[in-house]
Amino acid sequence: MENRTNTAVIEITDTAVKFAVGYCINKKPVVVYTKTEPLPEGAVSQGRIVNDAQVKEIVSKFLNIEDESVRRKVNDITAVVIPPNGFRNLFSDRNTLGSDPNGIICPQDLSNIINQSLKLQIPDGSALVEVTPFKFLVDGKNVPFEKLYGTRGRELFAKLCLHTVSVATLNEQKVTIQQSGFRTDRTSVAPYCAASLISSDGDTPRNYFYADFGARMLSLTLIADSRVPYASSSFASRGGDDLTTYIANNLLIGPKEAEKLKIKYGYNDKRYSYQLPIWEGVNLNGEPIKITQDTLNRVLVNFFNEFNQYFANSIKTLCHRKDKPDIDPREFVLYVSGGASKLKGLEKLIAPLKNIIKDIVIYVPKVPGARDPAFINLLGLIVINGDSKEHTDGSFRGMSTLIRQ
């Protein structure tokens, strides 16, 4: 089934506003437009909008896209990626008797179940982002979503995920974007967006860890049943910009020079009998210096020694949960993506993590025109929106029925 309805998607990160327009064919995104606008320093911090006026000014720029054909596709409506601040996935089992007089399951029955879940009390401090059903039973028998409507039966049972984040985070994102001139069509939490894109490749494991290595944050999520985010944890000051600052401080050079070294050279452990300098100049103390690849390698290794400790502790924490039996991380692959995952040699720098997990995959989207890990959440939201089915009740437009059995 193809869905060529265009979706405009927005993500506000600590350093930029990202925007994309695309549609979905056979559960794979097709991108027609992407753009990133940098944010002023400090406008957003750890997923929280600090200066809404500055953010609104940047977001509103996407209302005036130069390409008229793309601008018509947007129509001032957008879907929003929500950062996983305080993310919790609450599970709910709901059932309803079929409403169709012919004794078949119809869209109204699923609507009734979703409406039940929307009335559930969310724990203090959390807000519901969206509801995602992931298992269906008709009269006690498993039925995939694709065959749900029209199945003969008296009772529908559904297992639901209720994705929640902190109230403040959700409100800030929605209000800021709406006051920028957009109408918010739906919201989806970032790790669910990423998992939806990864699983659209069709060859990913059923259960895995997903790490989003961003500019200012590292977030880790345990993904189960292909795309169900069970639990997440985040660490501030463990992102790509923090690595730049670390390089600058340790080599006594400016942040611009440090960023260039990071992007152009990264980590390279190939050995040569003689190494030419990769940077020559005067450091911040006014002293002439020469930086070789070995020098940069040592700084990167030192940063990632501590980084890997935080990473490992986060993995262990997600594996030991009060409400579930402990799981063995050695059975799980770690997928790493996000803008900072483009660092050359990253897989070798985090290779020590293989002592506690099964394997590491640096994930790069395979989408033509958007083969950039920085766009993973936007691409995943296009998949979610494009694969959503129409229902009789439009009041729960934010619900996703993206299923992978």
Secondary structure, DSSP 8 states (H G I E B T S, - for coil): -EEEEEEEEEEE-SSEEEEEEEEEETTEEEEEEEEEEE--TTSEETTEES-HHHHHHHHHGGGS-S-HHHHHHHTTEEEEEE--TT-EEEEEEEEEE---TTSB--HHHHHHHHHHHHTS---TTEEEEEEEEEEEEETTEE--GGGTTT-B-SEEEEEEEEEEEEHHHHHHHHHHHHHTT-EEEEEEEHHHHHHHHHHHTS-S-SSEEEEEE-SSEEEEEEEETTTEEEEEEEEET-SHHHHHHHHHHHHT--HHHHHHHHHHT-------SS---SEEEE-TTS-EEEE-HHHHHHHHHHHHHHHHHHHHHHHHHHHS-TTS----GGG-EEEEESGGGG-TTHHHHTGGGGGTSSEEEE-----TT---GGGHHHHHHHHHHHT----S-GGGTT-------
